[in-house]
Amino acid sequence: MTYDEGLAQRIRERLGEQAAVTEKRMFGGLAFLLHGNMTVGVSGDEVVVRVGPDRTEQALARPEARPMDFTGRPMRGWVTVSGPALAEDAVLDHWITTAVAFADTLPPK
């Protein structure tokens, strides 16, 4: 699966001020890492967001989010955000802010 380069660029623009952001191709998409910790990724026209185990239920309460499930078993602490909702800058901003806030709690790798 390829990833939406336009969506990836929008994420780059939002993370651009973060000094420790790197990009890595993973799982047929593109992952953005903060201090070596995967934070957010683009898969197709969707975004996978690391929200942390304690914020999973809260994140899933938003209509554009669903459990991240690549293998048949949802990954706690991660959500997938649907493509159409991401057209709104405010929605993408919310998810990037949420992901960065959680990644900032993790030790650098």
HELIX and SHEET records of a PDB file:
HELIX    1   1 GLU A    5  LEU A   15  1                                  11    
HELIX    2   2 PRO A   53  ARG A   55  5                                   3    
HELIX    3   3 THR A   56  LEU A   60  1                                   5    
HELIX    4   4 PRO A   84  ALA A   87  5                                   4    
HELIX    5   5 ASP A   89  ALA A  103  1                                  15    
SHEET    1   A 6 VAL A  21  MET A  26  0                                        
SHEET    2   A 6 GLY A  29  LEU A  34 -1                                        
SHEET    3   A 6 ASN A  37  SER A  43 -1                                        
SHEET    4   A 6 GLU A  46  ARG A  50 -1                                        
SHEET    5   A 6 TRP A  78  VAL A  81 -1                                        
SHEET    6   A 6 ALA A  65  PRO A  67 -1                                        
END                                                                             
